[in-house]
Amino acid sequence: MPALYIMIPAALLIVAIAIYIFFWAVDSGQYDDLDGPAHSVLFDDQDPNHLAAIDKAKSPEPPAAAKDPPHA
């Protein structure tokens, strides 16, 4: 029973700290843009217009018959 006299206030202190940290994160804007970081992973920072992919799509590839046949 004496352990409860220490455990209950310690648990309440931990809950109070967790609530404080949560409200601090909300007030500081941590949850403002939830989709931006997830989408930014998909795009290249060096080439924001993805010009390399556009150029490759526009350039005609030689037909499959024009390539050398595989050698055995």
C-alpha distances in whole Angstrom, upper triangle without the diagonal:
4,5,5,7,10,10,11,14,15,16,17,19,20,21,23,25,26,28,29,31,32,34,35,37,38,40,41,43,41,41,45,47,45,48,50,49,49,52,53,52,55,58,60,59,63,65,63,66,66,70,70,69,71,74,73,73,77,79,80,79,82,83,81,85,86,83,84,84,81,83,82
4,5,5,7,9,11,12,13,15,16,18,19,21,22,24,25,27,28,30,31,33,34,36,37,39,40,42,40,41,45,47,45,48,50,48,49,52,53,52,55,58,59,59,62,64,63,66,66,69,70,69,71,74,73,74,77,79,80,80,83,83,82,85,86,84,85,84,82,83,83
4,5,5,6,9,11,11,12,14,16,16,18,20,21,22,24,26,27,28,30,32,33,35,36,37,39,37,38,42,44,42,45,47,45,45,49,50,49,52,54,56,55,58,61,59,62,62,66,66,65,68,70,70,70,73,75,77,76,79,79,78,82,82,80,81,80,78,79,79
4,5,5,6,8,9,10,12,14,15,16,18,20,21,22,24,25,27,28,30,31,33,34,36,37,36,36,40,42,40,43,45,44,44,47,48,48,50,53,55,54,58,60,58,61,61,65,65,64,67,69,69,69,72,74,76,75,78,79,77,81,82,79,81,80,78,79,79
4,6,6,7,9,11,12,13,15,16,17,19,21,22,23,25,27,28,29,31,33,34,35,37,36,37,40,42,41,44,46,44,45,49,49,49,52,54,56,55,58,60,59,62,62,66,66,65,68,71,70,70,73,75,77,77,80,80,79,83,84,81,83,82,80,82,82
4,6,6,6,9,10,11,12,14,16,17,19,20,21,23,25,26,27,29,31,32,33,35,34,35,38,40,39,42,44,42,43,46,47,46,49,51,53,52,55,58,56,60,60,63,63,63,65,68,67,68,71,73,75,74,77,78,77,81,81,79,80,80,77,79,79
4,6,5,6,9,10,10,12,14,15,16,18,20,21,22,24,26,27,29,30,31,33,31,32,36,38,36,39,41,39,40,43,44,43,46,49,50,50,53,55,54,57,57,61,61,60,62,65,65,65,68,70,72,71,74,75,74,77,78,76,77,76,74,76,76
4,5,5,6,9,10,11,12,14,15,17,18,20,21,23,24,26,27,29,30,32,30,31,34,37,35,39,40,39,39,43,44,43,46,49,50,50,53,55,54,57,57,60,61,60,62,65,65,65,68,70,72,71,74,75,74,78,79,76,78,77,75,77,77
4,5,5,6,9,10,10,12,14,15,16,18,20,21,22,24,26,27,28,30,29,30,33,36,35,38,40,38,39,43,43,43,46,48,50,49,52,54,53,56,56,60,60,60,62,65,65,65,68,70,72,72,75,75,75,78,79,77,78,78,76,78,78
4,5,5,6,9,10,11,12,14,15,17,18,20,21,23,25,26,27,29,27,28,32,34,33,36,38,36,37,40,41,40,43,46,47,46,50,52,50,54,54,57,58,57,59,62,62,62,65,67,69,69,72,73,72,76,76,74,75,75,73,75,75
4,5,5,6,9,10,11,12,14,15,17,19,20,21,23,24,26,27,26,26,30,32,30,34,35,34,34,38,39,38,41,44,45,45,48,50,49,52,52,55,56,55,57,60,60,60,63,65,67,67,70,70,70,73,74,71,73,73,71,73,73
4,5,5,6,9,10,10,12,14,15,17,18,20,21,22,24,26,25,25,29,31,30,34,35,34,35,38,39,39,42,44,46,45,48,50,49,52,52,56,56,55,58,61,60,60,63,65,68,67,71,71,71,74,75,73,74,74,72,74,75
4,5,5,6,9,10,11,12,14,15,16,18,20,21,22,25,23,24,28,30,29,33,34,33,34,37,38,38,41,43,44,43,47,49,47,50,51,54,55,54,57,59,59,60,62,65,67,67,70,71,70,74,74,72,74,74,72,74,74
4,5,5,6,9,10,11,12,14,15,17,19,20,21,23,21,22,26,28,27,30,31,30,31,34,35,34,38,40,41,40,44,46,44,47,48,51,52,51,53,56,56,56,59,61,64,63,66,67,67,70,71,68,70,70,68,70,70
4,5,5,6,9,10,10,12,14,15,17,18,20,21,20,20,24,26,25,28,30,29,30,33,34,34,37,39,41,40,44,45,44,47,47,51,51,50,53,55,55,55,58,60,63,62,66,67,66,70,70,68,70,70,68,70,70
4,5,5,6,9,10,11,12,14,15,16,18,20,19,20,23,26,25,29,30,29,30,34,34,35,38,40,41,40,44,46,44,47,47,51,52,51,53,56,56,56,59,61,64,64,67,68,68,71,72,70,71,72,70,72,73
4,5,5,6,9,10,10,12,14,15,16,19,17,19,22,24,24,27,28,27,28,32,32,32,35,37,39,38,41,43,41,44,45,49,49,49,51,54,54,54,57,59,61,61,65,66,65,69,69,67,69,69,67,70,70
4,5,5,6,9,10,11,12,14,15,17,15,16,19,22,21,24,26,24,25,29,29,29,32,34,36,35,39,41,39,42,42,46,47,46,48,51,51,51,54,56,58,58,62,63,62,66,66,64,66,66,64,67,67
4,5,5,6,9,10,11,12,14,16,15,15,18,21,20,24,25,25,26,29,30,30,33,35,37,36,40,41,39,42,43,46,47,47,48,51,52,52,54,57,59,59,63,64,63,67,67,65,67,68,66,68,69
4,5,5,6,9,10,11,12,14,14,15,18,21,21,25,25,25,26,29,30,30,34,35,37,35,39,41,39,42,43,46,47,47,48,51,52,52,54,57,59,60,63,64,64,68,68,66,68,69,67,69,70
4,6,5,6,9,10,10,12,11,13,16,18,18,22,23,21,23,26,26,27,30,32,33,32,35,37,35,39,39,43,44,43,45,48,48,49,51,53,56,56,60,61,61,64,65,63,64,65,63,66,66
4,5,5,6,9,10,11,10,10,13,16,16,19,21,20,21,24,25,26,29,30,32,31,35,36,34,37,38,41,43,42,44,47,47,47,50,52,54,54,58,59,59,63,63,61,63,64,62,64,65
4,5,5,6,8,10,10,11,13,16,17,20,21,21,23,26,26,27,30,32,33,32,36,37,35,38,39,42,44,43,45,48,48,48,51,53,56,56,60,61,61,65,65,63,65,66,65,67,68
4,5,5,6,9,9,11,13,16,17,20,21,20,22,25,25,26,29,30,32,30,34,36,33,36,38,41,42,42,44,47,47,47,50,52,55,55,59,60,60,64,64,62,64,65,64,66,67
4,6,5,6,5,7,10,13,13,17,17,17,19,21,21,23,26,27,28,27,31,32,30,33,34,38,39,39,40,43,44,44,46,48,51,52,55,56,57,60,60,59,61,61,60,63,64
4,6,5,6,6,8,11,12,16,17,17,19,21,22,23,26,27,29,28,31,33,30,33,34,38,39,39,40,43,44,44,46,48,51,52,55,56,57,60,61,59,61,62,61,64,65
4,5,8,9,10,13,15,18,18,19,21,23,23,25,28,29,31,29,32,34,31,34,36,39,41,40,41,44,45,45,47,50,53,54,57,59,59,63,63,61,64,64,63,66,67
4,6,8,9,12,14,17,17,17,20,22,21,23,26,26,28,26,29,31,28,31,33,36,38,38,39,42,43,43,45,48,51,51,55,56,57,61,60,59,61,62,61,64,65
4,5,5,8,10,14,13,14,16,18,18,20,23,23,25,23,27,28,26,28,30,33,35,35,36,39,40,40,42,45,47,48,52,53,54,58,57,56,58,59,58,61,62
4,6,8,9,12,12,12,14,16,16,18,21,22,24,22,26,27,25,28,29,32,34,33,35,38,39,39,41,43,46,47,50,52,52,56,56,54,56,57,56,58,60
4,6,6,10,11,11,13,15,16,18,20,21,24,23,26,27,25,27,29,32,34,33,34,37,38,38,40,43,45,46,49,50,51,54,55,53,55,56,55,58,59
4,6,9,10,11,13,15,15,18,20,20,23,22,25,26,23,25,27,30,32,32,32,36,37,36,38,41,44,45,48,50,50,54,54,53,55,56,55,58,60
4,6,6,8,10,11,12,14,16,17,19,18,22,23,20,22,23,27,29,28,29,32,33,32,35,37,40,41,44,46,46,50,50,49,51,52,52,54,56
4,6,7,7,10,11,13,15,16,19,19,23,23,20,23,24,27,29,27,29,32,32,32,34,37,39,40,44,45,45,49,49,47,50,51,50,52,54
4,6,5,6,9,11,12,13,16,17,20,20,18,20,20,24,25,24,25,29,29,28,31,33,36,36,40,41,41,45,45,44,47,47,47,50,51
4,5,5,6,9,10,11,14,14,17,17,15,17,18,22,23,22,23,27,27,27,29,32,34,35,39,40,41,44,44,43,46,47,46,49,51
4,5,5,7,9,10,13,12,16,17,15,18,18,22,23,22,24,27,27,27,30,32,35,35,39,40,40,44,44,42,45,46,45,47,49
4,6,6,8,10,13,14,17,18,16,18,18,22,22,21,23,26,26,26,29,31,33,33,37,38,38,42,42,40,43,43,42,45,47
4,5,6,7,11,12,15,15,13,15,15,18,19,18,20,23,23,23,25,28,30,31,34,35,36,39,40,38,41,42,41,44,45
4,5,5,8,8,12,12,10,13,13,17,18,17,19,22,22,22,25,27,30,30,34,35,36,40,39,38,40,41,41,43,45
4,6,8,9,12,13,12,15,14,17,18,17,19,22,22,22,25,27,29,29,33,34,34,38,38,36,38,39,38,41,42
4,7,9,12,12,11,13,11,15,15,14,16,19,19,19,22,24,26,26,29,31,31,35,35,33,35,36,36,38,40
4,6,9,8,7,9,8,12,12,12,14,17,17,17,20,22,24,25,28,30,31,34,34,33,35,36,36,39,41
4,6,6,6,9,7,11,11,11,13,15,16,17,19,21,24,24,28,30,30,34,33,32,34,36,35,38,40
4,6,6,9,9,12,13,14,16,18,19,20,22,23,27,27,31,33,34,37,36,35,37,39,38,41,43
4,6,9,9,10,11,13,15,16,17,19,20,21,25,25,29,31,32,36,34,33,35,37,37,39,42
4,6,5,7,8,10,11,12,14,16,17,18,22,23,26,29,30,33,32,31,33,35,35,38,41
4,6,8,10,11,12,14,16,16,18,20,23,24,28,30,32,35,34,33,36,38,38,41,43
4,5,9,9,9,11,13,14,15,17,20,22,26,28,30,33,32,31,34,36,37,40,42
4,6,6,6,9,10,11,13,15,18,19,23,25,26,30,29,28,31,33,33,36,39
4,5,5,6,8,10,10,12,16,17,21,23,25,28,27,26,29,32,32,35,38
4,5,5,6,9,10,11,14,15,18,21,22,26,24,23,26,28,29,32,35
4,5,5,6,9,10,13,14,17,19,21,24,23,22,25,27,28,31,34
4,5,5,6,9,12,14,17,19,21,25,24,23,27,29,30,33,36
4,5,5,6,10,12,15,18,20,23,21,21,24,27,28,31,34
4,5,5,8,9,13,15,17,20,19,18,21,24,24,28,31
4,6,8,9,13,14,16,20,19,19,22,24,25,29,32
4,6,9,13,15,17,20,19,20,23,25,27,30,33
4,6,10,12,15,18,16,16,20,22,24,27,31
4,7,9,12,14,13,14,17,20,22,25,28
4,6,9,11,10,10,14,16,18,21,25
4,6,8,6,7,11,14,16,19,23
4,5,6,7,11,12,15,18,21
4,5,6,9,9,12,15,18
4,5,8,8,11,15,17
4,7,9,12,15,18
4,6,9,12,15
4,6,9,12
4,6,10
4,7
4
